[in-house]
């Protein structure tokens, strides 16, 4: 039973990292946040709005 818990939690962290990247947020940061918060992090990602994309050409100035 313990193995299933860790596999499920690990899968959730990967899903949250993908969700975060889809909303233009750091997947790595949310991966680690999900280690501690799990489903609460998923809820936060679903509620948060998508961040605007950064334009690389404008940042080169």
Buried (B, 14 or more C-beta within 10 A) or exposed (E): EEEEEEEEEEEBBEBBBBBBBEBEBEBEEBBBBBBEBBEEBBEBBEEEEEEEEEEEEEEEE
